[in-house]
Amino acid sequence: MVEENDTKRSDWRAIGAALLQIGAIFVPIAFCMLVLAGLSAHVPPQGLDAVQTGSIDHR
């Protein structure tokens, strides 16, 4: 009986450890992507595309 409880507890510990390792990999990546998305949203446009504006003027 005691051995069964220990194996279940160790299984949950192994699952928790695996989830922590996965989180340690993906959380910094997601954070960096959010930072880059925020920076790119605040950068003003470099200029107008002549082809796009020309095609609008012809209509």
JOLINKA-V302059 format. One record per backbone hydrogen bond with DSSP energy under -1.0 kcal/mol. NH is the residue of the N-H (numbers start at 1). CO is the residue of the C=O. Records with the same first field share a line. If there is no record, write none. Layout:
# JOLINKA-V302059
NH: CO, CO
This chain:
# JOLINKA-V302059
5: 1
6: 2
7: 3
8: 4
9: 5
10: 6
11: 7
12: 8
13: 9
14: 10
15: 11
16: 12
17: 13
18: 14
19: 15
20: 16
21: 17
22: 18
23: 19
24: 20
25: 21
26: 22
27: 23
30: 26
31: 27
32: 28
33: 29
34: 30
35: 31
36: 32
37: 33
38: 34
39: 35
40: 36
41: 37
53: 49
54: 50
55: 51
56: 52
57: 53
58: 54
